[in-house]
Amino acid sequence: MEALNRRRFFAASALGAAALAARGNAAEPGKPVVNPIAEANNMFNTEMFRQFITKPGNVFFSSFSIEAAFGMLAAGAKGESLTQLQKAFHLPEAMPNTHAGFKALFAALNDPKVPAEKRGFELAVANALWGASTYPWKKEYIATVTGNYGAGLFDTDFAKPEVARKRINSWVEEQTRDKIKDLLPMGSVTDMTRLVLTNAIYFKGKWELEFDKKLTKDAPFTMAGGKKTDVPMMHKSAGFMYGESETMKALELPYIGKETSMLVMLPKKAGTLSAIEQKITSKEIDGLIQGLRYEKTVILSLPKFKIETDYELSSPLKQLGVTDVFSAKADLTGMHTGGEHLSVTAAVHKAFVEVDEKGTEAAAATGIVVGTTSVQIPKPPKEFKADHPFLFAIRHKPTNTILFFGKVEKF
């Protein structure tokens, strides 16, 4: 691979291990803070999702992880390279607003004021810079990434590339509770590597209302294509926030603390997800969320599932207009004062999610390699039976940020 013969920059994003504030920076309880990066992330989320569904199978990724990694990359981009990143990731035109938005969002996710034992879930972001201290990095770039993304600079000796690669991979594994392993593959770090940026994010939440394991039974699930297979189906009859659109049903499953939740979006008719997913937008998802109303009784059936994914990002990002940074046209001169030409030579993303009776555990990692180059007649209960392909999102409600997004269509 030609890219492996050139000087490299790497940015990785993985789910890490810390805590979330009880209300983040919400102006009013239950009302999300309007953060330009949260809005940008949610728009990018559905656009990237449409790129991932070009191949059949389950989908799971962290748009926030990718957004954060490329936010750090954008901090060092100039000219058309920066313009393309801003457009694809919906970043503010004024980069100081981008960095301030990320800083505020990280603070909302990582706020340590509420002890972990009182939250019942973990959610946090951790960042780090791994770089050769002798390289002519611009002080302004390091200050921007350190000050706004909380990424401390760890001096790294890339003259011993395997040692450096294993050290960084170990950090990612630790931050993701060993869910994301070997983010940096063999050969991705060489003695010409100069910088690796890592953004780590980890989530583990317990349902506010756990499912009774004794009620979990095998039941048929109609996969994409019409084939049926038996899956472990969880069951619960309880009160939930529930809503409908013309084509979908939506149900919110809150985690303990109610700051985070899983939004499950189920097509009303089996076999229609393919048409829905091609058109879904962040505005439509927001509409589903705003339309949620409390239903005293919902008969819920939801399968247990686990998804592990591994994506190459350069191709889908090129489809979204990010082309220059992957070519000789790349302008990353905002990073350094050296005479070398740096460009993105690889971008990868790994993600993991497991949903069971107790709750959800999720992790993700992204890498970017840059090288030279209120009395009523009782109503019948609602039924939400996820026995055919559906979409789901894990959200941080105070900031209305989609942290993870996925599709379950096969077992």
BELPE-V189384 format. One record per pair of residues at least 12 apart in sequence whose ideal C-beta (glycine too) atoms are under 10 Angstrom apart, sorted by the first residue. I is the first residue (numbers start at 0). J is the second residue. If there is no record, write none. Layout:
BEGIN
I;J, I;J
END
This chain:
BEGIN
0;186, 0;187, 0;344, 0;345, 1;344, 1;370, 1;372, 2;186, 2;187, 2;313, 2;325, 2;342, 2;343, 2;344, 2;345, 2;368, 2;369, 2;370, 2;372, 3;186, 3;187, 3;188, 3;189, 3;191, 3;344, 3;345, 3;368, 3;370, 4;189, 4;191, 4;344, 4;370, 4;371, 4;372, 5;189, 5;191, 5;339, 5;340, 5;341, 5;342, 5;344, 5;368, 5;369, 5;370, 5;371, 5;372, 6;134, 6;157, 6;189, 6;190, 6;191, 6;192, 6;193, 6;194, 6;337, 6;339, 6;340, 6;341, 6;342, 6;344, 6;369, 6;370, 6;371, 6;372, 7;157, 7;160, 7;187, 7;188, 7;189, 7;191, 7;192, 7;193, 7;194, 7;195, 7;341, 7;342, 7;343, 7;344, 7;345, 7;367, 7;368, 7;369, 7;370, 7;371, 7;372, 8;72, 8;75, 8;130, 8;192, 8;193, 8;194, 8;195, 8;196, 8;331, 8;334, 8;335, 8;341, 8;342, 8;343, 8;344, 8;367, 8;368, 8;369, 8;370, 8;371, 9;68, 9;129, 9;130, 9;163, 9;164, 9;167, 9;182, 9;183, 9;187, 9;188, 9;192, 9;193, 9;194, 9;195, 9;196, 9;197, 9;343, 9;344, 9;345, 9;346, 9;347, 9;366, 9;367, 9;368, 9;369, 9;370, 10;65, 10;67, 10;68, 10;69, 10;70, 10;71, 10;72, 10;75, 10;126, 10;128, 10;144, 10;150, 10;194, 10;195, 10;196, 10;197, 10;198, 10;343, 10;346, 10;365, 10;366, 10;367, 10;368, 10;369, 11;64, 11;68, 11;126, 11;127, 11;129, 11;167, 11;168, 11;170, 11;171, 11;179, 11;182, 11;183, 11;195, 11;196, 11;197, 11;198, 11;199, 11;346, 11;347, 11;348, 11;349, 11;364, 11;365, 11;366, 11;367, 11;368, 12;61, 12;63, 12;64, 12;65, 12;66, 12;67, 12;68, 12;69, 12;70, 12;71, 12;124, 12;126, 12;171, 12;179, 12;182, 12;196, 12;197, 12;198, 12;199, 12;200, 12;348, 12;349, 12;363, 12;364, 12;365, 12;366, 12;367, 13;61, 13;64, 13;68, 13;124, 13;125, 13;168, 13;170, 13;171, 13;172, 13;173, 13;174, 13;175, 13;178, 13;179, 13;182, 13;197, 13;198, 13;199, 13;200, 13;201, 13;348, 13;349, 13;350, 13;351, 13;362, 13;363, 13;364, 13;365, 13;366, 14;61, 14;63, 14;64, 14;121, 14;122, 14;123, 14;124, 14;125, 14;171, 14;174, 14;175, 14;176, 14;178, 14;179, 14;198, 14;199, 14;200, 14;201, 14;202, 14;203, 14;350, 14;351, 14;352, 14;360, 14;361, 14;362, 14;363, 14;364, 14;402, 14;403, 15;109, 15;121, 15;122, 15;123, 15;124, 15;125, 15;126, 15;127, 15;170, 15;171, 15;173, 15;174, 15;175, 15;176, 15;197, 15;198, 15;199, 15;200, 15;201, 15;202, 15;362, 15;364, 16;115, 16;121, 16;122, 16;123, 16;125, 16;173, 16;174, 16;175, 16;176, 16;199, 16;200, 16;201, 16;202, 16;203, 16;362, 17;108, 17;109, 17;110, 17;111, 17;115, 17;121, 17;122, 17;123, 17;124, 17;125, 17;174, 17;199, 17;200, 17;201, 18;108, 18;109, 18;110, 18;111, 18;112, 18;113, 18;114, 18;115, 18;116, 18;117, 18;118, 18;120, 18;121, 18;122, 18;123, 19;107, 19;108, 19;109, 19;110, 19;111, 19;113, 19;115, 19;118, 19;120, 19;121, 19;122, 19;123, 19;124, 19;202, 19;204, 19;256, 19;258, 19;259, 19;395, 19;397, 20;106, 20;107, 20;108, 20;109, 20;110, 20;111, 20;112, 20;113, 20;118, 20;122, 20;256, 20;258, 20;395, 20;397, 21;110, 21;112, 21;113, 21;117, 21;118, 21;256, 21;257, 21;258, 21;397, 22;107, 22;110, 22;112, 22;113, 22;256, 22;258, 22;396, 22;397, 23;103, 23;104, 23;106, 23;107, 23;108, 23;109, 23;110, 23;258, 23;395, 23;396, 23;397, 23;398, 23;400, 24;103, 24;104, 24;106, 24;107, 24;110, 24;397, 24;398, 25;107, 25;258, 25;396, 25;397, 25;398, 25;399, 26;397, 28;257, 28;397, 29;257, 29;396, 29;397, 30;396, 30;397, 30;399, 31;107, 31;288, 31;394, 31;395, 31;396, 31;397, 31;398, 31;399, 31;400, 32;103, 32;104, 32;107, 32;397, 32;398, 32;399, 32;400, 33;398, 33;399, 34;99, 34;100, 34;101, 34;103, 34;104, 34;107, 34;397, 34;398, 34;399, 34;400, 35;89, 35;90, 35;91, 35;93, 35;96, 35;97, 35;99, 35;100, 35;101, 35;103, 35;104, 36;63, 36;66, 36;67, 36;70, 36;88, 36;89, 36;90, 36;91, 36;96, 36;97, 36;98, 36;99, 36;100, 36;101, 36;102, 36;103, 36;104, 36;105, 36;398, 36;400, 37;63, 37;66, 37;100, 37;103, 37;104, 37;107, 37;395, 37;397, 37;398, 37;399, 37;400, 37;401, 38;89, 38;91, 38;100, 38;281, 38;285, 38;398, 38;399, 38;400, 39;62, 39;66, 39;70, 39;85, 39;88, 39;89, 39;90, 39;91, 39;97, 39;100, 39;101, 39;281, 40;61, 40;62, 40;63, 40;64, 40;65, 40;66, 40;67, 40;70, 40;88, 40;89, 40;90, 40;100, 40;101, 40;104, 40;281, 40;398, 40;399, 40;400, 40;401, 40;402, 41;62, 41;63, 41;66, 41;89, 41;280, 41;281, 41;282, 41;284, 41;285, 41;392, 41;394, 41;399, 41;400, 41;401, 41;404, 42;62, 42;66, 42;88, 42;89, 42;280, 42;281, 42;282, 42;401, 43;62, 43;63, 43;65, 43;66, 43;69, 43;87, 43;88, 43;89, 43;90, 43;281, 43;319, 43;401, 44;60, 44;61, 44;62, 44;63, 44;65, 44;66, 44;279, 44;280, 44;281, 44;284, 44;392, 44;400, 44;401, 44;402, 44;403, 44;404, 45;62, 45;276, 45;278, 45;279, 45;280, 45;281, 45;282, 45;283, 45;284, 45;390, 45;392, 45;401, 45;404, 46;62, 46;87, 46;88, 46;89, 46;280, 46;281, 46;315, 46;318, 46;319, 47;60, 47;62, 47;65, 47;66, 47;87, 47;88, 47;310, 47;312, 47;315, 47;316, 47;318, 47;319, 47;348, 47;404, 48;60, 48;62, 48;276, 48;279, 48;315, 48;390, 48;392, 48;401, 48;404, 48;405, 48;406, 49;276, 49;277, 49;278, 49;279, 49;280, 49;315, 49;318, 49;319, 50;310, 50;312, 50;314, 50;315, 50;316, 50;317, 50;318, 50;319, 51;276, 51;308, 51;310, 51;312, 51;315, 51;348, 51;404, 51;405, 51;406, 52;272, 52;273, 52;276, 52;277, 52;279, 52;406, 52;408, 53;314, 53;315, 53;318, 54;310, 55;223, 55;224, 55;273, 55;408, 55;409, 56;223, 56;306, 56;308, 56;406, 56;408, 56;409, 57;223, 57;304, 57;305, 57;306, 57;307, 57;308, 57;352, 57;388, 57;405, 57;406, 57;407, 57;408, 57;409, 57;410, 58;276, 58;306, 58;308, 58;310, 58;350, 58;390, 58;404, 58;405, 58;406, 58;407, 58;408, 59;304, 59;305, 59;306, 59;307, 59;308, 59;310, 59;349, 59;350, 59;351, 59;352, 59;361, 59;363, 59;391, 59;393, 59;403, 59;404, 59;405, 59;406, 59;407, 60;306, 60;308, 60;310, 60;312, 60;348, 60;349, 60;350, 60;352, 60;363, 60;365, 60;403, 60;404, 60;405, 61;198, 61;200, 61;202, 61;348, 61;349, 61;350, 61;351, 61;352, 61;361, 61;362, 61;363, 61;364, 61;365, 61;393, 61;401, 61;402, 61;403, 61;404, 61;405, 62;88, 62;281, 62;348, 62;363, 62;365, 62;392, 62;400, 62;401, 62;402, 62;403, 62;404, 63;104, 63;108, 63;124, 63;198, 63;200, 63;363, 63;365, 63;393, 63;395, 63;400, 63;401, 63;402, 63;403, 63;404, 64;124, 64;179, 64;198, 64;199, 64;200, 64;348, 64;349, 64;350, 64;362, 64;363, 64;364, 64;365, 64;402, 64;403, 65;88, 65;198, 65;310, 65;312, 65;315, 65;316, 65;346, 65;348, 65;350, 65;363, 65;364, 65;365, 65;367, 66;88, 66;89, 66;90, 66;101, 66;104, 66;198, 66;365, 66;400, 67;88, 67;101, 67;104, 67;105, 67;124, 67;126, 67;148, 67;196, 67;198, 67;199, 67;200, 67;365, 68;126, 68;148, 68;196, 68;197, 68;198, 68;312, 68;346, 68;348, 68;364, 68;365, 68;366, 68;367, 69;84, 69;87, 69;88, 69;90, 69;196, 69;198, 69;312, 69;316, 69;321, 69;324, 69;343, 69;346, 69;365, 69;367, 70;84, 70;88, 70;90, 70;94, 70;97, 70;98, 70;100, 70;101, 70;104, 70;144, 70;147, 70;148, 70;196, 70;198, 71;98, 71;101, 71;126, 71;128, 71;140, 71;143, 71;144, 71;147, 71;148, 71;150, 71;196, 71;197, 71;198, 71;367, 72;84, 72;88, 72;144, 72;196, 72;321, 72;324, 72;331, 72;333, 72;334, 72;343, 72;346, 72;367, 72;369, 73;85, 73;87, 73;88, 73;90, 73;94, 73;97, 73;98, 73;324, 73;331, 73;333, 74;94, 74;97, 74;98, 74;101, 74;137, 74;139, 74;140, 74;141, 74;142, 74;143, 74;144, 74;147, 74;148, 74;196, 74;331, 74;333, 74;334, 75;136, 75;137, 75;139, 75;140, 75;141, 75;143, 75;144, 75;194, 75;196, 75;330, 75;331, 75;332, 75;333, 75;334, 75;335, 75;341, 75;369, 76;94, 76;323, 76;324, 76;329, 76;330, 76;331, 76;332, 76;333, 76;334, 76;343, 76;369, 77;329, 77;330, 77;331, 77;332, 77;333, 77;334, 78;323, 78;328, 78;329, 78;330, 78;331, 78;332, 78;333, 79;322, 79;323, 79;324, 79;328, 79;329, 79;330, 80;321, 80;322, 80;323, 80;324, 80;325, 80;326, 80;328, 80;329, 80;330, 80;331, 80;332, 80;333, 80;342, 80;343, 81;94, 81;323, 81;324, 81;330, 81;331, 81;333, 82;320, 82;323, 82;330, 83;316, 83;317, 83;319, 83;320, 83;321, 83;322, 83;323, 83;324, 83;325, 83;328, 84;97, 84;316, 84;320, 84;321, 84;323, 84;324, 85;97, 86;319, 86;320, 86;321, 87;316, 87;317, 87;318, 87;319, 87;320, 87;321, 87;322, 88;316, 88;319, 88;321, 89;281, 94;143, 94;333, 95;143, 95;147, 97;143, 97;147, 98;143, 98;144, 98;146, 98;147, 98;148, 99;147, 100;147, 101;124, 101;126, 101;144, 101;147, 101;148, 101;149, 101;198, 102;146, 102;147, 102;148, 102;149, 103;147, 103;398, 104;124, 104;395, 104;398, 104;400, 105;123, 105;124, 105;125, 105;126, 105;147, 105;148, 105;149, 105;198, 105;200, 106;124, 106;149, 107;124, 107;258, 107;395, 107;397, 107;398, 107;400, 108;122, 108;123, 108;124, 108;200, 108;202, 108;258, 108;259, 108;395, 108;397, 108;398, 108;400, 108;402, 109;122, 109;123, 109;124, 109;125, 109;149, 109;200, 110;123, 110;397, 111;123, 113;256, 113;258, 117;255, 117;256, 118;204, 118;205, 118;254, 118;255, 118;256, 118;258, 118;259, 119;203, 119;204, 119;205, 119;206, 119;207, 119;254, 119;255, 119;256, 119;257, 119;258, 119;259, 119;358, 120;202, 120;203, 120;204, 120;205, 120;206, 120;254, 120;255, 120;256, 120;258, 120;259, 120;358, 120;359, 121;176, 121;201, 121;202, 121;203, 121;204, 121;259, 121;360, 122;200, 122;201, 122;202, 122;203, 122;204, 122;254, 122;256, 122;258, 122;259, 122;361, 122;393, 122;395, 122;402, 123;174, 123;199, 123;200, 123;201, 123;202, 124;148, 124;149, 124;174, 124;198, 124;199, 124;200, 124;201, 124;402, 125;148, 125;149, 125;150, 125;151, 125;170, 125;171, 125;173, 125;174, 125;197, 125;198, 125;199, 125;200, 125;201, 126;144, 126;145, 126;147, 126;148, 126;149, 126;150, 126;151, 126;196, 126;197, 126;198, 126;199, 126;200, 127;144, 127;145, 127;148, 127;149, 127;150, 127;151, 127;152, 127;153, 127;167, 127;170, 127;171, 127;174, 127;195, 127;196, 127;197, 127;198, 127;199, 128;140, 128;141, 128;144, 128;145, 128;148, 128;150, 128;151, 128;152, 128;153, 128;154, 128;155, 128;194, 128;195, 128;196, 128;197, 129;150, 129;151, 129;152, 129;153, 129;154, 129;155, 129;157, 129;163, 129;166, 129;167, 129;170, 129;188, 129;192, 129;193, 129;194, 129;195, 129;196, 129;197, 130;152, 130;153, 130;154, 130;155, 130;157, 130;192, 130;193, 130;194, 130;195, 130;196, 130;334, 131;154, 131;155, 131;156, 131;157, 131;158, 131;163, 131;192, 131;193, 131;194, 132;152, 132;153, 132;154, 132;155, 132;156, 133;154, 133;193, 134;157, 134;193, 134;194, 134;334, 134;335, 134;336, 134;337, 134;339, 135;193, 135;334, 135;335, 135;336, 135;337, 135;338, 135;339, 136;152, 136;193, 136;194, 136;334, 136;335, 136;336, 136;337, 137;332, 137;333, 137;334, 137;335, 137;336, 137;337, 138;336, 139;333, 139;334, 140;194, 140;331, 140;332, 140;333, 140;334, 140;335, 140;336, 141;194, 141;334, 143;333, 144;196, 144;334, 148;196, 148;198, 149;198, 150;196, 150;197, 150;198, 152;194, 153;166, 153;167, 153;170, 153;195, 153;197, 155;167, 155;188, 155;192, 155;193, 155;194, 155;195, 156;190, 157;188, 157;189, 157;190, 157;191, 157;192, 157;193, 157;194, 157;195, 158;189, 158;190, 158;191, 158;192, 159;188, 159;190, 160;183, 160;185, 160;186, 160;187, 160;188, 160;189, 160;190, 160;191, 160;192, 161;185, 161;186, 161;188, 161;189, 162;188, 163;183, 163;188, 163;189, 163;190, 163;192, 163;195, 164;181, 164;182, 164;183, 164;184, 164;185, 164;186, 164;187, 164;188, 164;189, 164;192, 164;195, 165;181, 165;183, 165;188, 166;183, 166;188, 166;195, 167;182, 167;183, 167;187, 167;188, 167;192, 167;195, 167;197, 167;366, 168;180, 168;181, 168;182, 168;183, 168;184, 168;187, 168;188, 168;197, 168;364, 170;182, 170;195, 170;197, 170;199, 171;183, 171;197, 171;198, 171;199, 171;349, 171;362, 171;364, 171;366, 172;199, 172;362, 172;364, 173;199, 173;201, 174;197, 174;198, 174;199, 174;200, 174;201, 174;362, 174;364, 175;199, 175;200, 175;201, 175;202, 175;349, 175;350, 175;351, 175;360, 175;361, 175;362, 175;363, 175;364, 176;201, 176;203, 176;351, 176;360, 176;362, 177;351, 177;362, 178;201, 178;203, 178;307, 178;349, 178;350, 178;351, 178;352, 178;353, 178;360, 178;361, 178;362, 178;363, 178;364, 179;199, 179;201, 179;307, 179;309, 179;348, 179;349, 179;350, 179;351, 179;362, 179;363, 179;364, 179;365, 180;349, 180;351, 180;364, 181;309, 181;349, 181;364, 182;195, 182;197, 182;309, 182;347, 182;348, 182;349, 182;363, 182;364, 182;365, 182;366, 183;195, 183;197, 183;345, 183;347, 183;364, 183;366, 183;368, 184;345, 184;347, 184;366, 187;344, 187;345, 187;347, 187;366, 187;368, 188;368, 189;370, 191;339, 191;370, 191;371, 192;368, 192;369, 192;370, 193;334, 193;335, 193;337, 193;339, 193;341, 193;369, 193;370, 193;371, 194;334, 194;335, 194;341, 194;369, 195;366, 195;367, 195;368, 195;369, 196;365, 196;366, 196;367, 196;369, 197;364, 197;365, 197;366, 198;363, 198;364, 198;365, 198;366, 199;362, 199;363, 199;364, 200;361, 200;362, 200;363, 200;364, 200;365, 200;402, 200;403, 201;360, 201;361, 201;362, 201;363, 202;254, 202;259, 202;352, 202;358, 202;359, 202;360, 202;361, 202;362, 202;363, 202;393, 202;395, 202;402, 202;403, 203;254, 203;353, 203;357, 203;358, 203;359, 203;360, 203;361, 203;362, 204;252, 204;253, 204;254, 204;255, 204;256, 204;258, 204;259, 204;260, 204;261, 204;357, 204;358, 204;359, 204;360, 204;361, 204;393, 205;254, 205;255, 205;256, 205;357, 205;358, 205;359, 205;360, 206;233, 206;235, 206;252, 206;253, 206;254, 206;255, 206;260, 206;261, 206;354, 206;355, 206;356, 206;357, 206;358, 206;359, 207;237, 207;252, 207;253, 207;254, 207;255, 207;256, 207;257, 207;260, 207;358, 208;235, 208;237, 208;238, 208;239, 208;252, 208;253, 208;255, 208;299, 209;233, 209;235, 209;255, 209;355, 209;356, 209;357, 209;358, 210;232, 210;233, 210;234, 210;235, 210;237, 210;252, 210;299, 210;301, 210;303, 210;354, 210;355, 210;356, 210;357, 210;358, 211;233, 211;234, 211;235, 211;356, 212;231, 212;233, 212;303, 212;355, 212;356, 212;357, 213;234, 213;356, 214;232, 214;233, 214;234, 214;235, 214;236, 214;300, 214;356, 215;231, 215;232, 215;233, 215;234, 215;301, 215;302, 215;303, 215;355, 215;356, 216;229, 216;230, 216;231, 216;232, 216;233, 216;234, 216;300, 217;229, 217;230, 217;231, 217;232, 217;302, 218;230, 218;231, 218;232, 218;233, 218;234, 218;300, 218;302, 218;384, 218;386, 219;232, 219;386, 219;387, 220;232, 220;269, 220;300, 220;302, 220;304, 220;385, 220;386, 220;387, 220;388, 220;407, 220;408, 220;409, 220;410, 221;269, 221;270, 221;386, 221;387, 221;388, 221;408, 222;269, 222;387, 222;388, 222;407, 222;408, 222;409, 222;410, 223;269, 223;270, 223;272, 223;273, 223;387, 223;388, 223;406, 223;407, 223;408, 223;409, 224;270, 224;273, 224;388, 224;408, 224;409, 225;269, 225;270, 225;387, 226;409, 227;386, 227;387, 228;409, 228;410, 229;410, 230;302, 230;303, 230;304, 230;385, 230;386, 230;407, 230;409, 230;410, 231;302, 231;303, 231;304, 231;355, 231;356, 231;410, 232;300, 232;301, 232;302, 232;303, 232;384, 232;385, 232;386, 233;299, 233;300, 233;301, 233;302, 233;303, 233;354, 233;355, 233;356, 233;385, 234;298, 234;299, 234;300, 234;301, 234;356, 234;384, 235;252, 235;297, 235;298, 235;299, 235;300, 235;301, 235;356, 235;383, 236;296, 236;297, 236;298, 236;299, 236;300, 236;380, 236;382, 237;294, 237;295, 237;296, 237;297, 237;298, 237;299, 238;293, 238;294, 238;295, 238;296, 238;297, 239;251, 239;252, 239;253, 239;263, 239;291, 239;292, 239;293, 239;294, 239;295, 239;296, 239;297, 239;299, 239;381, 239;383, 240;252, 240;253, 240;260, 240;262, 240;288, 240;290, 240;291, 240;292, 240;293, 240;294, 240;297, 241;290, 241;291, 241;292, 241;293, 241;294, 241;296, 241;297, 241;299, 241;381, 241;383, 242;262, 242;264, 242;286, 242;287, 242;288, 242;289, 242;290, 242;291, 242;292, 242;294, 242;381, 243;265, 243;267, 243;287, 243;290, 243;291, 243;292, 243;381, 244;264, 244;267, 244;275, 244;283, 244;286, 244;287, 244;290, 245;267, 246;264, 246;265, 246;266, 246;267, 246;268, 246;271, 246;272, 246;274, 246;275, 246;278, 246;279, 246;283, 247;263, 247;264, 247;265, 247;266, 247;267, 247;268, 247;271, 247;272, 247;275, 247;279, 247;283, 247;284, 247;287, 247;389, 247;390, 248;263, 248;264, 248;265, 248;266, 248;267, 248;287, 248;297, 248;381, 248;382, 248;383, 248;384, 248;385, 248;389, 249;262, 249;263, 249;264, 249;265, 249;284, 249;286, 249;287, 249;288, 249;290, 249;291, 249;383, 249;390, 249;392, 250;262, 250;263, 250;264, 250;265, 250;287, 250;291, 250;294, 250;297, 250;299, 250;301, 250;381, 250;383, 250;385, 250;389, 250;391, 251;263, 251;287, 251;288, 251;291, 251;293, 251;392, 251;394, 251;396, 252;299, 252;301, 252;354, 252;358, 252;359, 252;391, 252;393, 253;396, 254;358, 254;359, 254;393, 254;394, 254;396, 255;358, 256;396, 257;396, 257;397, 258;394, 258;395, 258;396, 258;397, 258;398, 259;359, 259;393, 259;394, 259;395, 259;396, 259;397, 259;400, 259;402, 260;288, 260;291, 260;359, 260;392, 260;393, 260;394, 260;395, 260;396, 261;301, 261;352, 261;354, 261;358, 261;359, 261;361, 261;391, 261;392, 261;393, 261;394, 261;403, 261;405, 262;284, 262;287, 262;288, 262;291, 262;390, 262;391, 262;392, 262;393, 262;394, 262;396, 262;401, 262;404, 263;299, 263;301, 263;354, 263;383, 263;385, 263;389, 263;390, 263;391, 263;392, 263;407, 264;276, 264;279, 264;283, 264;284, 264;287, 264;385, 264;389, 264;390, 264;391, 264;392, 264;406, 265;301, 265;383, 265;384, 265;385, 265;386, 265;387, 265;388, 265;389, 265;390, 265;391, 266;385, 266;387, 266;388, 266;389, 266;390, 268;387, 269;386, 269;387, 269;388, 270;387, 270;388, 271;387, 271;388, 272;387, 272;388, 272;389, 272;390, 272;406, 272;407, 272;408, 273;388, 273;408, 275;388, 275;390, 276;388, 276;390, 276;406, 276;408, 279;390, 281;399, 281;401, 284;390, 284;392, 284;394, 284;401, 284;404, 285;399, 287;392, 288;392, 288;394, 288;396, 288;399, 294;378, 294;380, 294;381, 294;383, 295;377, 295;378, 295;380, 295;381, 296;377, 296;378, 296;379, 296;380, 296;381, 296;382, 297;380, 297;381, 297;382, 297;383, 298;379, 298;380, 298;381, 298;382, 298;383, 298;384, 299;381, 299;382, 299;383, 299;384, 299;385, 300;382, 300;383, 300;384, 300;385, 300;386, 301;354, 301;356, 301;383, 301;384, 301;385, 301;386, 301;389, 301;391, 301;407, 302;354, 302;385, 302;386, 302;389, 302;407, 302;410, 303;353, 303;354, 303;355, 303;356, 303;410, 304;352, 304;353, 304;354, 304;355, 304;385, 304;391, 304;405, 304;407, 304;409, 304;410, 305;351, 305;352, 305;353, 305;354, 305;355, 305;360, 305;410, 306;350, 306;351, 306;352, 306;353, 306;354, 306;361, 306;405, 306;406, 306;407, 306;409, 307;349, 307;350, 307;351, 307;352, 307;353, 307;362, 308;348, 308;349, 308;350, 308;351, 308;352, 308;363, 308;405, 309;347, 309;348, 309;349, 309;350, 309;364, 310;346, 310;347, 310;348, 310;349, 310;350, 310;363, 310;365, 311;345, 311;346, 311;347, 311;348, 312;325, 312;343, 312;345, 312;346, 312;347, 312;348, 312;365, 312;366, 312;367, 313;325, 313;343, 313;344, 313;345, 313;346, 313;347, 313;367, 313;368, 314;346, 315;346, 315;348, 316;343, 316;346, 316;367, 321;343, 321;346, 323;342, 323;343, 324;341, 324;342, 324;343, 324;344, 324;346, 324;367, 324;369, 325;342, 325;343, 325;344, 325;345, 325;346, 325;367, 325;369, 325;372, 326;342, 326;343, 326;372, 327;340, 327;342, 327;371, 327;372, 328;340, 328;342, 329;341, 329;342, 329;343, 329;344, 329;369, 329;370, 329;371, 329;372, 330;342, 331;343, 331;369, 334;369, 337;371, 338;371, 339;370, 339;371, 339;372, 340;370, 340;371, 340;372, 341;369, 341;370, 341;371, 341;372, 342;368, 342;369, 342;370, 342;371, 342;372, 343;367, 343;368, 343;369, 343;370, 343;372, 344;367, 344;368, 344;369, 344;370, 344;371, 344;372, 345;366, 345;367, 345;368, 345;369, 345;370, 346;365, 346;366, 346;367, 346;368, 346;369, 347;364, 347;365, 347;366, 347;367, 347;368, 348;363, 348;364, 348;365, 348;366, 348;367, 349;362, 349;363, 349;364, 349;365, 349;366, 350;362, 350;363, 350;364, 350;365, 350;403, 350;404, 350;405, 351;363, 351;364, 351;403, 352;391, 352;393, 352;403, 352;405, 352;407, 354;391, 354;393, 354;405, 354;407, 359;391, 359;393, 359;403, 361;393, 361;402, 361;403, 361;405, 362;403, 363;402, 363;403, 385;407, 387;407, 387;408, 388;406, 388;407, 388;408, 388;409, 389;405, 389;406, 389;407, 389;408, 390;404, 390;405, 390;406, 390;407, 390;408, 391;403, 391;404, 391;405, 391;406, 391;407, 392;404, 392;405, 393;405
END
